[in-house]
Amino acid sequence: MKFINVLTLVLVIVGGLNWGLVGLFGFDLVAASFGAGSALASLVYVLVGLSAAWQIVPLSSALGGAGEAAAERSR
Protein backbone atom coordinates (compact mmCIF):
# COMPACT_ATOMS: atom_id res chain seq x y z
CA MET A 1 0.00 0.00 0.00
CA LYS A 2 1.33 3.42 -0.89
CA PHE A 3 2.54 5.61 1.96
CA ILE A 4 0.01 8.34 1.09
CA ASN A 5 -2.84 5.82 1.30
CA VAL A 6 -1.68 4.62 4.72
CA LEU A 7 -1.22 8.19 5.99
CA THR A 8 -4.62 9.34 4.75
CA LEU A 9 -6.30 6.22 6.11
CA VAL A 10 -4.77 6.87 9.55
CA LEU A 11 -6.02 10.47 9.45
CA VAL A 12 -9.51 9.33 8.43
CA ILE A 13 -9.51 6.88 11.36
CA VAL A 14 -8.39 9.66 13.72
CA GLY A 15 -11.21 11.84 12.41
CA GLY A 16 -13.75 9.06 12.81
CA LEU A 17 -12.66 8.35 16.36
CA ASN A 18 -12.80 12.06 17.16
CA TRP A 19 -16.38 12.27 15.79
CA GLY A 20 -17.26 9.21 17.86
CA LEU A 21 -16.01 10.95 20.99
CA VAL A 22 -17.95 14.08 20.08
CA GLY A 23 -21.13 12.09 19.50
CA LEU A 24 -20.86 9.91 22.59
CA PHE A 25 -19.39 12.27 25.14
CA GLY A 26 -19.39 15.76 23.63
CA PHE A 27 -15.58 15.67 23.83
CA ASP A 28 -13.53 16.97 20.91
CA LEU A 29 -10.07 15.42 21.31
CA VAL A 30 -8.52 17.56 18.55
CA ALA A 31 -9.77 20.79 20.13
CA ALA A 32 -8.69 19.59 23.57
CA SER A 33 -5.23 18.66 22.28
CA PHE A 34 -4.49 21.70 20.13
CA GLY A 35 -6.87 24.36 21.46
CA ALA A 36 -10.40 25.03 20.28
CA GLY A 37 -10.32 27.25 17.21
CA SER A 38 -6.52 27.23 17.02
CA ALA A 39 -4.70 27.21 13.71
CA LEU A 40 -3.24 23.78 14.49
CA ALA A 41 -6.68 22.30 15.26
CA SER A 42 -8.00 23.79 12.01
CA LEU A 43 -5.06 22.27 10.15
CA VAL A 44 -5.85 18.84 11.60
CA TYR A 45 -9.50 19.17 10.55
CA VAL A 46 -8.48 20.22 7.03
CA LEU A 47 -5.99 17.33 6.75
CA VAL A 48 -8.66 14.86 7.89
CA GLY A 49 -11.09 16.25 5.32
CA LEU A 50 -8.52 16.09 2.53
CA SER A 51 -7.62 12.57 3.61
CA ALA A 52 -11.25 11.51 3.33
CA ALA A 53 -11.38 12.98 -0.18
CA TRP A 54 -8.16 11.15 -1.09
CA GLN A 55 -9.57 7.84 0.16
CA ILE A 56 -12.29 8.08 -2.50
CA VAL A 57 -9.67 7.05 -5.07
CA PRO A 58 -8.77 3.65 -3.57
CA LEU A 59 -12.44 3.08 -2.71
CA SER A 60 -13.54 3.66 -6.28
CA SER A 61 -10.72 1.39 -7.51
CA ALA A 62 -11.77 -1.34 -5.11
CA LEU A 63 -15.42 -1.02 -6.07
CA GLY A 64 -14.58 -0.84 -9.76
CA GLY A 65 -12.42 -3.93 -9.51
CA ALA A 66 -15.13 -5.79 -7.63
CA GLY A 67 -17.70 -4.82 -10.22
CA GLU A 68 -15.52 -6.04 -13.07
CA ALA A 69 -14.87 -9.34 -11.31
CA ALA A 70 -18.59 -9.86 -10.73
CA ALA A 71 -19.32 -9.09 -14.38
CA GLU A 72 -16.72 -11.64 -15.46
CA ARG A 73 -18.23 -14.33 -13.21
CA SER A 74 -21.74 -13.72 -14.55
CA ARG A 75 -20.67 -14.27 -18.18
N, C-alpha and C positions, 0 to 999 in steps of 0.2 A: 504494500500500500504506500502511495506517495506520502512524503512528509507533510505536505500541505493538507492532504485529506485527513491524516491523523490529527494534526493540529486543529483543524476546523471542527472535526468531530469532538475533540476534547472540549473546545469552547462551547459547542452546542450542548454538550452534556452539562457543563458548568451552568449555562443559562437555564437549562431545564430544571436542574436541581435548585437553582435560585428561585425560579418561578414556583416550584413546589413548596419551598419554604415560605414564600410570600403568601401562597394560597392557604397553606395549612396553619401557619403561625403568625402571619403578618410581619415576618422578619425578612428584610432584604439584606442578604449577606454581602453583596457587592457594595451597597451603600454603607453598611456597617464597617466594612473593611477599608474602604477608600474615602468615605465621607459622602454624605448625601448631597447630590448636586455638584460634586467636585469634577474637575476636568478628567481625572483618572477614572472615576466611576463612569462618566460618560463615554470615555474611550473603551472601557470594557464592554459596555452595552452595545456600542457601535461594532466592535470586533465580533461579539456574539451574533449580532444581526447579519453582518457580512458573512460570517461562518455558516449560518443557516442558509443564506443564499448560495454559497459555494457548494454546500452539500446537495443541492438540487441536481448538480451535474452527475455525481456518482449514482444518485437515486434514479435519475432518468436512464442512465446506462444500465443499471441493474434491472429496471422494469422493462426497458427495451429488449434486453437480452433474454429476459424471461418470456416476453411475448413472442419473440422469434422462435425460441425453443418450443413453446407450446404450439405454435403454428406448424412447425416441422413435424411434431408428433401427431398432429391431427391429419396430416396428409396421407 
